[in-house]
Amino acid sequence: MDAPAKPTSDPASGDATRRRRLRIVQPRSLQARQLLAASLGLVAFLALAGYALDRSFLSTAQSGMRERLHSYALAYANSDFARDGSLVPPFELPDPRFKRPGSGLYAQIVLPSGRWESDSAQGPRLPVGPMLKARQQAFEGPLPITQINGQAGEVYRYGYGLIWSGNDQQGREFPYTVYILEDTTALGRQVAAFRSALWLNLGGAGLVLLLLQMVVLRWSLRPLHAVIGELKRVQLGAASGMSEAHPRELEPLTRSINAFIDSERENLDRQRNTLADLAHSLKTPLAVLRTRMDSEAGEGELREEVDTQLRRMNDLVTYQLSRAARSGHQLFAAPIEIEPLAEQIVTGLEKVYAAKRVLCEFEIAPQVRFHGETGDLQELLGNLLENAFKWAGARVLLTVTEGVDAPGRRPGLSIIVEDDGVGIAEDRIAHVLQRGVRGDERVQGHGIGLAIVQDIVRSYRGELQVRRSQELGGARFEVTLPPGV
């Protein structure tokens, strides 16, 4: 007979249970978390404050009782003794309760030969204290007793040690101790009344503070709710971005969100433009092929034309795809050192243009960094430097410095490439930098590379300026990138 199969636990259900427990312990709502933390802190504070006040009141009440019992003991310390050593109590008692049996206030005088007790001690069974030294005081309690009705009770006891010096001819002298005992009932009622009022008031204050904390939390979290509302409007297309009316603590968040939105919107626009450019570029080769196929051209001539147009279309597709791949960039990228990459590019260009013996000089600030993709930096420097090498007579100058500095943001970047060539005529600069200029539509010597540079600069929300170099006399290309988030 087979043994019954043991039930197996489902790991997924166990994980779900742990997640539920974690959600209970750590609420996902910031308001719930802060309210829970504030409530726990408030409860702990009120509990500690209540305990401290309770201990202080109890200590004060006990101190007051001690002083009161001390004054009663001094009244009995003025008692006299007869010739036979018996105690003669004071005629006027400090409190009438000493005359009433079981009243809760008792007096004891411990003598070397015995003890004396007040009338109120007749009936209850009281503890007997030891003989104290002269001027020695003792305050004890609560001590257990048996009351006059046989029930258990408690008392506080104050003792005061004295020495009696006789005034007779024998000059007798002996020690005695006065004990005053008081029932804890009165003190207990006082403490109970105080505790009731204390915790009632603390509870009311805690409730008011908790409600106030809820109001403060809702008020302090209102900017976050506003940010969430703006994000929803952006998602629905009702708003183009986050507003600037936010607290300083939320400005980095909203600024980063706006930068991300702008970056994604620009990437989408570039992709649309790239597809439009690719479609427009392919129109001419396709039209040529359609015309040649409709003509009576021979097979060899038609084959040659097809091969030519296919190569042209392949070049167009390759270029547009590579430009589209370079058009986007990471919004938050690691800083890249510029000088090592520039040296690598210049080393390759010196081999290509070895016959010209061009001297390339660097003026790169050591602290500058490029915050973006390595491929974008390679395209920027590579195309600008290659253009400068192509048209330079003998010198090329690369200058890289920090641009505009904004508080709380990384500084901007300025990249300048100059050569000592013939330069670019001012009336041709706008055409050189015109977007969508392709192939033979570009100025000779400033072809596709400058268009790629322009697109990359725009993707970083920067600016490309072309003018004549005051130092070398040729062309001067300046790329200015704004401060980052």
Secondary structure by P-SEA (a helix, b strand, c coil): ccccccbbbbaaaaaaaaaaaaaaaccccaaaaaaaaaaaaaaaaaaaaaaaaaaaaaaaaaaaaaaaaaaaaaaacccccccccccccccccccccccccccccbbbbbccccccccccccccbbbbbccccccbbbbbccbbbbccccccccbbbbbbbbbbbbcccccccbbbbbbbbbbaaaaaaaaaaaaaaaaaaaaaaaaaaaaaaaaaaaaaaaaaaaaaaaaaaaaacccccccccccccaaaaaaaaaaaaaaaaaaaaaaaaaaaaaaaaaaaaaaaaaaaaaccccaaaaaaaaaaaaaaaaaaaaaaaaaaaaccccccccccccaaaaaaaaaaaaaaacccbbbbbbbccccccccccaaaaaaaaaaaaaaaaaccccbbbbbbbbccccccbbbbbbbbbbcccccccccccccccccccccccccccccaaaaaaaaaaaaacbbbbbbbbcccccbbbbbbbcccc
